[in-house]
């Protein structure tokens, strides 16, 4: 989760789930003294489920981020093509404007 946060992925929901998982782990310590295997299994099951939810959620967010980056590629290609086209049009108009100026000058 820390690495996902460093990568710029919002992990607020996962942080609350992690706190819940920590609570289950902390609850296991006093429960083990009761020798109630059923309660310990239940707490561990809740912890494991929370950990899997966090992992799945972060994986899904990473995949979404990856697809958003891939979806930007055609947009950047379009912007590049438009910039090149506009630059070529600008040069053509500039050349046309300069040639008009030269043709209107009186030859002295």
CORJOLIN-V862958 format. One record per residue. N is the residue number from 1. PHI is phi in radians with two decimals (999 if undefined). Layout:
BEGIN
[[N/PHI] [N/PHI]]
END
This chain:
BEGIN
[[1/999] [2/-1.10] [3/-1.12] [4/-1.10] [5/-1.12] [6/-1.11] [7/-1.29] [8/1.67] [9/-1.54] [10/-1.31] [11/-2.16] [12/-1.09] [13/-1.08] [14/-1.16] [15/-1.10] [16/-1.17] [17/-1.15] [18/-1.13] [19/-1.09] [20/-1.11] [21/-1.11] [22/-1.08] [23/-1.06] [24/-1.12] [25/-1.14] [26/-1.10] [27/-1.18] [28/-1.21] [29/-1.04] [30/-1.24] [31/-1.20] [32/-1.12] [33/-1.30] [34/-1.41] [35/1.05] [36/-1.58] [37/-1.08] [38/-1.09] [39/-1.17] [40/-1.13] [41/-1.07] [42/-1.11] [43/-1.12] [44/-1.16] [45/-1.06] [46/-1.12] [47/-1.08] [48/-1.08] [49/-1.09] [50/-1.10] [51/-1.10] [52/-1.17] [53/-1.09] [54/-1.08] [55/-1.06] [56/-1.14] [57/-1.14] [58/-1.17] [59/-1.06] [60/-1.10] [61/-1.15] [62/-1.13] [63/-1.12] [64/-1.06] [65/-1.11] [66/-1.08] [67/-1.18] [68/-1.13] [69/-1.14] [70/-1.13] [71/-1.17] [72/-1.34] [73/-1.01] [74/-1.07] [75/-1.13] [76/-1.16] [77/-1.11] [78/-1.05] [79/-1.09] [80/-1.09] [81/-1.07] [82/-1.12] [83/-1.11] [84/-1.11] [85/-1.10] [86/-1.15] [87/-1.12] [88/-1.10] [89/-1.12] [90/-1.06] [91/-1.08] [92/-1.12] [93/-1.15] [94/-1.12] [95/-1.10] [96/-1.11] [97/-1.12] [98/-1.16] [99/-1.21] [100/-1.17] [101/-1.07] [102/-1.14] [103/-1.29] [104/-1.58] [105/-1.21] [106/-1.31] [107/-1.42] [108/-1.78]]
END
